[in-house]
Amino acid sequence: MKRQKRDRLERAQSQGYKAGINGRSSEECPYQATDARTNWLGGWREARQDLQSGLFR
């Protein structure tokens, strides 16, 4: 059970990262559950920081 939950949260983080890299707004988070939403937004923030630091050009 724990593995399934971790995979779901990792997927949310990964999708948030992809959304951030593609320039989507944080308001477009598709998750309602608090834990998944938190991971999605964490991935989104990480991607935005990577963009600002020049990692992607």
Secondary structure, DSSP 8 states (H G I E B T S, - for coil): -HHHHHHHHHHHHHHHHHHHHTT--GGG----SHHHHHHHHHHHHHHHHHHHTTS--
